[in-house]
Amino acid sequence: MGYFDDEENVKQYIRMAAGCDGGFLIDVLRNHLPDGSKILELGMGPGKDLLLLNEHYEATGSDLSMIFVERFKKLHPTIKVTRLDAIAMDTNERYQGIYSNKALCHLTRDQLQISFERQARALKPGGVALHSFWHGDGESEHQGLRFVYYREAALKALVGSAYEVLDSERYAEMETDDSLYILLRKR
């Protein structure tokens, strides 16, 4: 059982993340992905960013946690959501964009590399992916939930040859330079 397969953990996460959203990241994405594009969010959690994405895009939300997926479906029945493993990327859909906000930081480095490879299959040629991570070194665990931290060079090394790195920048979410995003274009 995963951390977000427990109802109490989901409720605790929703309370903890109440004041956070990816508005800044979506603004960065909009400079590279035209409004109206078909986009997939990986690890949508409670769906705050998915709602923002749907203001500009034809966005589909996804999460491995059925609790998050079912909860969002009940609250927003007209927005498309699906259960999807960000490593396996078992989807036949093709997107112009893929987005995640601190969702892929729960994968090991090897799993992230596999995810990048499989995301490339789900992206149309020239499609873009924007992912954010916690900035730093090493790994930590909080109540059974893994967090992997990245610096720019380490993250770029995992991307693979399917992409061109368009941008990578640190930013502040809670503290100065505590976060990092990477923006990729499929070759």
TORKOL-4160 file (C-alpha; in steps of 0.2 Angstrom, whole numbers, padded with zeros to 4 digits, m for minus):
187
<pt num="1" X="0000" Y="0000" Z="0000"/>
<pt num="2" X="0007" Y="0017" Z="m0005"/>
<pt num="3" X="0007" Y="0032" Z="0006"/>
<pt num="4" X="m0008" Y="0041" Z="m0003"/>
<pt num="5" X="m0018" Y="0025" Z="m0003"/>
<pt num="6" X="m0022" Y="0029" Z="0015"/>
<pt num="7" X="m0037" Y="0041" Z="0018"/>
<pt num="8" X="m0029" Y="0049" Z="0033"/>
<pt num="9" X="m0013" Y="0053" Z="0024"/>
<pt num="10" X="m0023" Y="0060" Z="0009"/>
<pt num="11" X="m0033" Y="0072" Z="0021"/>
<pt num="12" X="m0017" Y="0077" Z="0030"/>
<pt num="13" X="m0008" Y="0081" Z="0013"/>
<pt num="14" X="m0023" Y="0091" Z="0007"/>
<pt num="15" X="m0022" Y="0102" Z="0024"/>
<pt num="16" X="m0004" Y="0104" Z="0022"/>
<pt num="17" X="m0004" Y="0109" Z="0004"/>
<pt num="18" X="m0019" Y="0121" Z="0006"/>
<pt num="19" X="m0010" Y="0137" Z="0002"/>
<pt num="20" X="0001" Y="0130" Z="m0012"/>
<pt num="21" X="m0002" Y="0130" Z="m0031"/>
<pt num="22" X="0008" Y="0129" Z="m0047"/>
<pt num="23" X="0002" Y="0146" Z="m0054"/>
<pt num="24" X="0020" Y="0152" Z="m0057"/>
<pt num="25" X="0025" Y="0135" Z="m0066"/>
<pt num="26" X="0009" Y="0136" Z="m0077"/>
<pt num="27" X="0014" Y="0154" Z="m0082"/>
<pt num="28" X="0031" Y="0147" Z="m0087"/>
<pt num="29" X="0023" Y="0133" Z="m0096"/>
<pt num="30" X="0011" Y="0145" Z="m0106"/>
<pt num="31" X="0027" Y="0153" Z="m0113"/>
<pt num="32" X="0030" Y="0137" Z="m0122"/>
<pt num="33" X="0014" Y="0128" Z="m0124"/>
<pt num="34" X="m0001" Y="0137" Z="m0133"/>
<pt num="35" X="m0018" Y="0138" Z="m0125"/>
<pt num="36" X="m0030" Y="0125" Z="m0130"/>
<pt num="37" X="m0016" Y="0111" Z="m0130"/>
<pt num="38" X="m0020" Y="0094" Z="m0124"/>
<pt num="39" X="m0010" Y="0091" Z="m0108"/>
<pt num="40" X="m0008" Y="0078" Z="m0095"/>
<pt num="41" X="m0004" Y="0082" Z="m0076"/>
<pt num="42" X="0005" Y="0068" Z="m0067"/>
<pt num="43" X="0002" Y="0066" Z="m0049"/>
<pt num="44" X="m0012" Y="0079" Z="m0048"/>
<pt num="45" X="m0015" Y="0075" Z="m0029"/>
<pt num="46" X="m0030" Y="0086" Z="m0024"/>
<pt num="47" X="m0031" Y="0094" Z="m0041"/>
<pt num="48" X="m0027" Y="0112" Z="m0038"/>
<pt num="49" X="m0015" Y="0114" Z="m0052"/>
<pt num="50" X="m0027" Y="0103" Z="m0063"/>
<pt num="51" X="m0040" Y="0117" Z="m0061"/>
<pt num="52" X="m0028" Y="0130" Z="m0066"/>
<pt num="53" X="m0022" Y="0120" Z="m0081"/>
<pt num="54" X="m0040" Y="0118" Z="m0087"/>
<pt num="55" X="m0042" Y="0137" Z="m0087"/>
<pt num="56" X="m0029" Y="0137" Z="m0102"/>
<pt num="57" X="m0028" Y="0119" Z="m0108"/>
<pt num="58" X="m0038" Y="0103" Z="m0112"/>
<pt num="59" X="m0030" Y="0095" Z="m0096"/>
<pt num="60" X="m0032" Y="0078" Z="m0090"/>
<pt num="61" X="m0027" Y="0074" Z="m0072"/>
<pt num="62" X="m0019" Y="0058" Z="m0066"/>
<pt num="63" X="m0013" Y="0050" Z="m0050"/>
<pt num="64" X="m0008" Y="0033" Z="m0044"/>
<pt num="65" X="m0019" Y="0036" Z="m0029"/>
<pt num="66" X="m0037" Y="0031" Z="m0032"/>
<pt num="67" X="m0042" Y="0041" Z="m0017"/>
<pt num="68" X="m0036" Y="0057" Z="m0026"/>
<pt num="69" X="m0044" Y="0052" Z="m0042"/>
<pt num="70" X="m0061" Y="0047" Z="m0035"/>
<pt num="71" X="m0061" Y="0063" Z="m0023"/>
<pt num="72" X="m0058" Y="0074" Z="m0038"/>
<pt num="73" X="m0071" Y="0066" Z="m0049"/>
<pt num="74" X="m0084" Y="0068" Z="m0036"/>
<pt num="75" X="m0080" Y="0087" Z="m0035"/>
<pt num="76" X="m0077" Y="0090" Z="m0053"/>
<pt num="77" X="m0086" Y="0077" Z="m0064"/>
<pt num="78" X="m0083" Y="0087" Z="m0080"/>
<pt num="79" X="m0064" Y="0087" Z="m0079"/>
<pt num="80" X="m0056" Y="0071" Z="m0086"/>
<pt num="81" X="m0045" Y="0061" Z="m0073"/>
<pt num="82" X="m0038" Y="0044" Z="m0073"/>
<pt num="83" X="m0027" Y="0033" Z="m0062"/>
<pt num="84" X="m0010" Y="0032" Z="m0070"/>
<pt num="85" X="0007" Y="0026" Z="m0064"/>
<pt num="86" X="0020" Y="0040" Z="m0068"/>
<pt num="87" X="0033" Y="0026" Z="m0070"/>
<pt num="88" X="0024" Y="0014" Z="m0082"/>
<pt num="89" X="0015" Y="0028" Z="m0091"/>
<pt num="90" X="0002" Y="0015" Z="m0097"/>
<pt num="91" X="m0008" Y="0026" Z="m0109"/>
<pt num="92" X="m0012" Y="0026" Z="m0127"/>
<pt num="93" X="m0016" Y="0045" Z="m0127"/>
<pt num="94" X="m0004" Y="0057" Z="m0135"/>
<pt num="95" X="m0002" Y="0075" Z="m0127"/>
<pt num="96" X="0006" Y="0091" Z="m0132"/>
<pt num="97" X="0012" Y="0094" Z="m0114"/>
<pt num="98" X="0015" Y="0084" Z="m0098"/>
<pt num="99" X="0016" Y="0093" Z="m0081"/>
<pt num="100" X="0020" Y="0089" Z="m0063"/>
<pt num="101" X="0022" Y="0099" Z="m0048"/>
<pt num="102" X="0033" Y="0090" Z="m0035"/>
<pt num="103" X="0025" Y="0074" Z="m0039"/>
<pt num="104" X="0040" Y="0065" Z="m0047"/>
<pt num="105" X="0051" Y="0069" Z="m0032"/>
<pt num="106" X="0044" Y="0053" Z="m0024"/>
<pt num="107" X="0052" Y="0042" Z="m0037"/>
<pt num="108" X="0069" Y="0035" Z="m0035"/>
<pt num="109" X="0082" Y="0042" Z="m0048"/>
<pt num="110" X="0081" Y="0026" Z="m0058"/>
<pt num="111" X="0062" Y="0027" Z="m0058"/>
<pt num="112" X="0063" Y="0045" Z="m0064"/>
<pt num="113" X="0074" Y="0041" Z="m0078"/>
<pt num="114" X="0062" Y="0027" Z="m0084"/>
<pt num="115" X="0047" Y="0040" Z="m0082"/>
<pt num="116" X="0056" Y="0052" Z="m0093"/>
<pt num="117" X="0058" Y="0039" Z="m0106"/>
<pt num="118" X="0040" Y="0034" Z="m0106"/>
<pt num="119" X="0034" Y="0051" Z="m0105"/>
<pt num="120" X="0042" Y="0054" Z="m0122"/>
<pt num="121" X="0031" Y="0041" Z="m0129"/>
<pt num="122" X="0016" Y="0050" Z="m0123"/>
<pt num="123" X="0021" Y="0067" Z="m0130"/>
<pt num="124" X="0018" Y="0072" Z="m0148"/>
<pt num="125" X="0034" Y="0077" Z="m0158"/>
<pt num="126" X="0039" Y="0095" Z="m0152"/>
<pt num="127" X="0028" Y="0093" Z="m0136"/>
<pt num="128" X="0034" Y="0100" Z="m0119"/>
<pt num="129" X="0036" Y="0094" Z="m0102"/>
<pt num="130" X="0037" Y="0104" Z="m0086"/>
<pt num="131" X="0041" Y="0096" Z="m0070"/>
<pt num="132" X="0046" Y="0103" Z="m0053"/>
<pt num="133" X="0056" Y="0096" Z="m0039"/>
<pt num="134" X="0063" Y="0100" Z="m0022"/>
<pt num="135" X="0081" Y="0107" Z="m0024"/>
<pt num="136" X="0096" Y="0100" Z="m0015"/>
<pt num="137" X="0105" Y="0084" Z="m0013"/>
<pt num="138" X="0100" Y="0066" Z="m0006"/>
<pt num="139" X="0084" Y="0059" Z="m0001"/>
<pt num="140" X="0073" Y="0059" Z="0014"/>
<pt num="141" X="0058" Y="0050" Z="0021"/>
<pt num="142" X="0043" Y="0058" Z="0030"/>
<pt num="143" X="0031" Y="0045" Z="0037"/>
<pt num="144" X="0035" Y="0032" Z="0024"/>
<pt num="145" X="0035" Y="0045" Z="0009"/>
<pt num="146" X="0051" Y="0047" Z="m0001"/>
<pt num="147" X="0058" Y="0063" Z="m0006"/>
<pt num="148" X="0072" Y="0064" Z="m0019"/>
<pt num="149" X="0081" Y="0081" Z="m0020"/>
<pt num="150" X="0089" Y="0087" Z="m0036"/>
<pt num="151" X="0102" Y="0100" Z="m0042"/>
<pt num="152" X="0101" Y="0105" Z="m0060"/>
<pt num="153" X="0116" Y="0095" Z="m0067"/>
<pt num="154" X="0109" Y="0079" Z="m0059"/>
<pt num="155" X="0092" Y="0081" Z="m0065"/>
<pt num="156" X="0098" Y="0085" Z="m0083"/>
<pt num="157" X="0108" Y="0069" Z="m0083"/>
<pt num="158" X="0092" Y="0059" Z="m0081"/>
<pt num="159" X="0082" Y="0067" Z="m0095"/>
<pt num="160" X="0089" Y="0057" Z="m0109"/>
<pt num="161" X="0091" Y="0060" Z="m0127"/>
<pt num="162" X="0073" Y="0061" Z="m0132"/>
<pt num="163" X="0072" Y="0079" Z="m0126"/>
<pt num="164" X="0080" Y="0096" Z="m0127"/>
<pt num="165" X="0082" Y="0105" Z="m0111"/>
<pt num="166" X="0073" Y="0122" Z="m0114"/>
<pt num="167" X="0075" Y="0129" Z="m0096"/>
<pt num="168" X="0080" Y="0124" Z="m0079"/>
<pt num="169" X="0078" Y="0136" Z="m0065"/>
<pt num="170" X="0078" Y="0137" Z="m0046"/>
<pt num="171" X="0063" Y="0146" Z="m0037"/>
<pt num="172" X="0056" Y="0149" Z="m0020"/>
<pt num="173" X="0041" Y="0139" Z="m0014"/>
<pt num="174" X="0043" Y="0140" Z="0005"/>
<pt num="175" X="0061" Y="0146" Z="0006"/>
<pt num="176" X="0074" Y="0155" Z="m0006"/>
<pt num="177" X="0079" Y="0143" Z="m0020"/>
<pt num="178" X="0071" Y="0128" Z="m0012"/>
<pt num="179" X="0063" Y="0122" Z="m0028"/>
<pt num="180" X="0068" Y="0118" Z="m0046"/>
<pt num="181" X="0059" Y="0116" Z="m0062"/>
<pt num="182" X="0065" Y="0109" Z="m0078"/>
<pt num="183" X="0057" Y="0112" Z="m0095"/>
<pt num="184" X="0059" Y="0100" Z="m0109"/>
<pt num="185" X="0054" Y="0098" Z="m0127"/>
<pt num="186" X="0053" Y="0082" Z="m0136"/>
<pt num="187" X="0065" Y="0080" Z="m0151"/>
